[in-house]
């Protein structure tokens, strides 16, 4: 037989006999098989059974001892040699496992008597807490015990959206129907949002990039904003119909005025050319941030935009806690982040160039501009100013879905 056939034959026999063998008889059976095969038999038996070569050689020594003269104090009836190994900790200490589990259970966080309430649960600290409680164990033993109990080291996983609004799915359906309606009329539908603020300077940027071996780009140790270079605030506009992207990079504050100004720049630089005969603009946005549905300034500035462009603006906000469903997150921002990974954003021009050169195999193209304007924070919109807005709220969640019509300028 070939070596492969020999190994398979031994494996079949071992699988059949294994349930009936103890440690000693397993060693002896493996030794007999190895000796019957001659040279190389130990390796073949080890491969077939998964037993170590040390175990098989121990069985061979047992066979050799059995063929010689036995002494009067022979331990032939023992499975293991006398004194071989200590008892398991959990066998000697009946309360060890239960006390360990009580330390790592979630209820421990609310137990004021727990010694680990306000600290991390490393094996070192768990071992120390057990020793204080009267047990005798080491960090390595705690690690082994945790594994035997079915625990493992795990990081947090983002799966919870928070409290879900009862009309969340209905709002999604409403947005989808509105988008399809405006697209069928060849009217612009845009998804808007602000990307994460980025510090300008030689700061660490997440991700990796190819460099010469052991020659990484050196950056500052601490991420404190440089007062001379400042920060970049990319506000994105994604046209769902024409598949075009626009990014307005601000340098001051992410305010409602900045958000609407970004939409204005998109319209006059890109949208007007694509939709020359449009009468409406539909905007899908998150519930929070500079384009929050609660923001009075957001609505007031949209009124100015509607009057300026002569377009009726339709706004639909995603329900709270569902910003990741906003199309711009998956169609624009993720690609920008991927393009500048591992690169320090040393200047605003670098930010603009990296955004403009963001591409994908599906043909993604992005236009970007720098917005040098300064935007005041804390602007209050009075009730009188709010009443001047020509707003019509939808019967279904009017706080999320509303229309702002242009005013006739006399």
C-alpha positions in Angstrom: 0.0 0.0 0.0 1.1 3.6 -0.5 1.9 5.8 2.5 -1.5 7.6 2.0 -3.4 4.3 2.1 -1.5 3.3 5.2 -2.3 6.5 7.0 -6.0 6.2 6.0 -6.1 2.6 7.2 -4.6 3.5 10.6 -7.0 6.5 10.9 -10.0 4.2 10.3 -8.9 1.8 13.0 -8.2 4.6 15.4 -11.6 6.2 14.9 -13.3 2.8 15.7 -11.2 2.0 18.8 -10.8 5.5 20.3 -14.0 5.5 22.3 -12.9 2.3 24.1 -9.3 3.4 24.9 -7.9 5.2 27.9 -4.6 7.1 28.0 -2.5 4.0 28.6 -4.1 1.7 26.1 -4.1 4.5 23.5 -0.3 4.8 23.9 0.2 1.1 23.7 -2.0 0.6 20.7 -0.3 3.4 18.8 3.1 1.9 19.7 2.1 -1.5 18.4 0.9 0.0 15.1 4.1 2.0 14.8 6.4 -1.0 15.5 4.5 -3.1 13.0 5.1 -0.5 10.2 8.9 -0.4 10.8 11.0 2.6 9.9 8.8 5.7 9.7 5.9 4.1 11.5 5.9 6.6 14.4 5.5 9.5 11.9 2.7 7.7 10.1 0.8 6.8 13.2 1.2 10.4 14.6 -0.2 11.8 11.3 -3.1 9.4 11.3 -4.2 9.7 14.9 -3.1 13.2 15.9 -1.1 11.8 18.8 2.3 13.4 19.4 5.5 11.4 18.7 6.3 11.8 22.4 3.1 9.9 23.3 3.9 7.1 20.8 7.5 6.7 22.1 6.1 6.5 25.6 4.0 3.6 24.5 7.0 1.9 22.9 8.8 2.2 26.2 5.9 0.6 28.0 6.1 -2.3 25.5 9.8 -2.7 26.2 9.3 -2.6 30.0 6.5 -5.2 29.7 8.9 -7.6 27.8 11.5 -7.4 30.6 11.3 -8.3 34.3 8.8 -6.4 36.4 9.7 -5.2 39.9 7.6 -5.9 43.0 6.3 -2.4 43.1 5.3 -2.3 39.5 2.4 0.1 38.6 1.1 -1.9 35.7 -2.5 -1.3 36.7 -2.2 2.5 36.7 -3.2 4.6 33.7 -0.7 7.3 34.6 2.6 7.0 36.4 2.4 7.9 40.1 2.8 11.6 40.8 2.2 12.6 37.2 0.6 16.1 37.3 -1.5 18.0 39.8 -5.2 18.2 40.1 -7.0 20.9 38.3 -7.6 24.1 40.2 -11.3 23.9 39.8 -11.2 20.4 41.3 -9.2 21.5 44.4 -11.2 24.8 44.7 -14.9 24.1 44.2 -15.9 27.8 44.3 -13.3 29.1 41.9 -15.3 28.9 38.7 -18.4 30.4 40.2 -16.5 33.2 41.8 -14.7 33.9 38.5 -18.0 34.0 36.6 -19.5 36.4 39.1 -16.7 38.8 38.4 -17.2 38.9 34.7 -21.0 38.8 34.4 -22.6 42.0 33.2 -24.4 42.5 36.4 -21.1 43.2 38.0 -21.2 46.7 36.5 -24.1 47.6 38.8 -22.7 45.9 41.9 -21.2 48.5 44.3 -19.4 45.7 46.2 -17.6 44.4 43.1 -13.8 45.0 43.2 -13.8 45.4 39.4 -16.7 47.8 39.0 -14.6 50.7 37.8 -11.7 48.9 36.1 -11.0 46.7 33.1 -11.4 43.0 33.4 -7.9 41.8 32.4 -6.7 38.3 33.6 -4.2 40.0 35.8 -6.9 42.0 37.7 -9.3 39.0 37.7 -6.5 36.9 39.3 -5.8 39.6 41.9 -9.5 39.9 42.7 -9.8 36.1 43.1 -6.7 36.0 45.4 -8.2 38.7 47.5 -11.3 36.6 47.8 -9.3 33.7 49.3 -8.4 31.7 46.1 -4.9 30.9 44.9 -4.5 31.4 41.1 -2.4 33.1 38.5 -3.3 35.2 35.4 -2.4 32.3 33.1 -4.7 30.0 35.1 -7.5 32.6 34.9 -7.0 32.7 31.1 -7.3 28.9 30.8 -10.4 28.9 33.0 -12.1 31.6 31.0 -11.5 29.6 27.8 -12.9 26.5 29.4 -16.0 28.4 30.4 -16.5 29.5 26.8 -15.3 33.1 27.1 -13.0 34.9 24.6 -11.5 38.3 24.0 -13.9 40.4 21.9 -14.2 44.0 20.9 -17.4 46.1 20.7 -19.6 45.6 17.7 -21.8 48.4 16.3 -25.2 46.8 15.9 -27.6 49.0 17.8 -29.3 51.9 16.2 -30.6 53.2 19.4 -34.3 53.8 20.0 -36.2 53.2 16.8 -39.0 55.6 15.8 -42.2 53.7 15.2 -42.7 55.4 11.8 -39.1 54.8 10.7 -40.0 52.4 7.9 -42.9 54.5 6.7 -40.6 57.5 6.5 -38.1 55.5 4.4 -41.0 54.5 2.1 -42.1 58.2 1.9 -38.6 59.3 0.9 -38.2 56.5 -1.6 -41.5 57.4 -3.3 -40.6 61.1 -3.4 -37.2 60.4 -4.9 -38.8 58.2 -7.6 -41.4 60.9 -8.4 -38.9 63.7 -8.8 -36.5 61.6 -10.8 -39.4 60.6 -13.2 -40.0 64.4 -13.7 -36.2 65.0 -14.4 -36.0 67.2 -11.3 -32.8 67.2 -9.2 -32.7 65.0 -6.1 -29.7 65.6 -3.8 -28.4 63.9 -0.7 -26.5 66.3 1.6 -24.3 65.9 4.7 -21.2 67.1 6.4 -18.2 64.8 6.5 -16.0 64.5 9.6 -13.9 67.6 10.3 -10.2 67.2 9.4 -7.2 68.9 11.0 -4.9 70.6 8.6 -1.2 69.9 9.2 1.2 66.9 9.6 -1.2 64.9 11.7 -1.8 61.2 11.7 -4.5 60.1 9.2 -6.0 56.6 9.7 -5.1 53.9 7.2 -2.0 52.6 5.6 -0.1 53.6 2.4 2.8 52.0 0.6 6.2 53.5 1.6 9.8 52.4 1.6 10.4 49.7 4.2 10.8 51.1 7.7 10.4 54.6 6.4 6.9 55.7 7.5 5.7 59.3 7.1 6.5 61.0 10.4 3.7 63.1 11.9 3.0 64.9 15.2 2.5 63.0 18.4 -0.6 64.9 19.4 -3.7 66.0 17.4 -4.1 69.6 18.6 -5.5 72.0 16.0 -2.9 74.3 14.4 -4.2 77.9 14.8 -2.5 79.0 11.6 -3.6 76.0 9.4 -7.0 75.4 11.0 -9.3 72.6 9.9 -11.3 71.5 6.8 -15.0 70.9 6.9 -16.2 69.1 3.8 -19.9 69.5 3.0 -21.0 67.1 0.3 -23.8 67.2 -2.2 -24.6 64.0 -4.1 -27.0 64.1 -7.1 -28.9 60.8 -7.0 -30.1 61.1 -10.6 -27.1 62.3 -12.6 -24.7 60.5 -10.2 -22.6 63.7 -9.8 -20.8 64.8 -6.6 -19.9 68.2 -5.2 -17.9 69.0 -2.1 -17.7 72.5 -0.5 -14.7 72.6 1.8 -15.2 75.1 4.6 -12.6 76.4 7.0 -14.7 78.0 9.8 -17.9 76.4 11.4 -20.3 73.8 10.3 -23.5 75.9 10.6 -26.8 75.9 8.8 -25.8 78.9 6.8 -22.7 77.0 5.6 -24.8 74.0 4.7 -27.2 76.1 2.5 -24.3 78.1 1.0 -22.8 74.8 -0.1 -26.1 73.8 -1.8 -26.1 77.2 -3.5 -22.6 76.8 -4.8 -23.6 73.3 -6.1 -26.6 74.7 -7.9 -24.9 77.5 -9.7 -21.7 75.5 -10.5 -23.2 72.2 -11.4 -26.9 71.7 -10.9 -28.1 74.6 -13.1 -26.3 73.2 -16.1 -27.7 69.7 -15.6 -31.3 70.8 -14.9 -31.8 74.0 -16.9 -35.6 73.7 -16.9 -36.2 72.4 -13.4 -38.7 74.1 -11.1 -38.0 72.0 -8.0 -35.1 70.7 -5.9 -35.5 67.8 -3.6 -33.1 67.4 -0.6 -32.7 64.4 1.6 -30.7 65.1 4.8 -30.1 63.7 8.2 -32.1 64.8 11.2 -29.2 66.4 13.0 -26.1 68.5 12.4 -26.1 71.7 10.4 -29.1 70.5 8.4 -31.2 69.5 11.4 -34.9 69.5 11.0 -35.1 71.4 14.3 -32.9 74.3 13.0 -34.7 77.5 12.4 -31.7 78.9 10.6 -31.6 76.0 8.2 -35.2 76.7 7.1 -34.6 80.5 6.9 -31.5 80.1 4.7 -33.4 77.6 2.5 -36.1 80.3 2.1 -33.4 82.7 0.8 -32.1 80.0 -1.5 -35.5 79.2 -2.9 -36.2 82.9 -3.5 -32.8 83.4 -5.0 -33.0 80.5 -7.4 -36.8 80.6 -8.0 -37.0 76.9 -7.2 -39.4 75.2 -4.8 -37.4 73.2 -2.3 -38.7 69.9 -1.0 -36.9 68.5 2.1 -37.1 65.0 3.5 -35.2 64.2 6.7 -34.1 60.6 7.6 -35.5 59.5 11.0 -33.3 59.9 14.1 -30.5 57.3 14.3 -30.6 56.4 10.6 -27.9 58.6 9.1 -26.1 55.7 7.6 -29.0 55.2 5.2 -28.2 58.6 3.6 -26.9 57.8 0.1 -24.0 60.3 0.3 -22.3 58.2 3.1 -21.9 55.2 0.7 -21.6 57.0 -2.6 -19.1 59.7 -1.7 -17.6 60.1 1.8 -16.4 56.5 2.1 -14.4 56.8 -1.2 -12.8 60.1 -0.1 -11.7 58.5 3.1 -10.3 55.6 1.2 -8.4 57.9 -1.2 -6.6 59.9 1.5 -5.9 57.1 3.9 -2.5 57.2 5.6 -1.8 60.7 4.2 -1.3 63.8 6.3 -3.6 66.6 5.1 -0.9 69.2 5.2 -2.8 72.0 3.5 -6.3 72.9 2.3 -5.0 72.6 -1.3 -4.0 69.0 -0.5 -7.5 68.3 0.8 -9.1 69.8 -2.4 -6.7 67.8 -4.7 -7.3 64.5 -2.9 -11.1 65.0 -3.1 -11.0 66.0 -6.8 -8.8 62.9 -7.6 -11.1 60.5 -5.8 -12.2 57.9 -8.3 -13.6 54.3 -8.5 -13.7 51.6 -11.1 -17.4 52.5 -11.6 -16.4 56.0 -12.9 -16.8 58.2 -9.7 -15.9 61.8 -10.3 -15.9 64.5 -7.7 -15.7 68.3 -8.0 -14.5 70.3 -5.0 -14.0 74.0 -4.1 -12.7 75.9 -1.1 -15.1 78.1 0.8 -13.0 80.8 2.6 -16.1 82.5 4.2 -16.5 82.8 7.9 -19.8 81.7 9.4 -21.1 83.0 12.7 -22.4 80.6 15.3 -25.2 81.2 17.7 -27.4 83.1 15.3 -30.9 83.4 16.7 -34.0 83.3 14.4 -36.9 85.1 16.0 -40.5 84.0 15.8 -41.2 86.9 13.4 -38.5 85.8 11.0 -39.7 82.2 11.3 -43.2 83.4 10.3 -41.9 84.9 7.1 -40.9 81.5 5.7 -43.2 80.2 3.1 -43.2 76.7 4.4 -45.8 73.9 3.8 -45.6 70.9 6.0 -46.6 67.4 4.8 -49.5 65.7 6.6 -47.1 62.8 7.4 -44.5 64.0 9.9 -44.5 67.6 8.8 -41.4 68.1 11.0 -39.4 65.8 8.6 -41.2 66.5 5.3 -41.8 70.1 4.2 -41.8 72.4 1.2 -40.3 75.9 1.0 -41.6 78.0 -1.9 -39.8 81.0 -3.4 -41.1 84.5 -2.5 -42.0 87.0 -5.2 -39.5 89.9 -4.9 -41.2 93.2 -5.4 
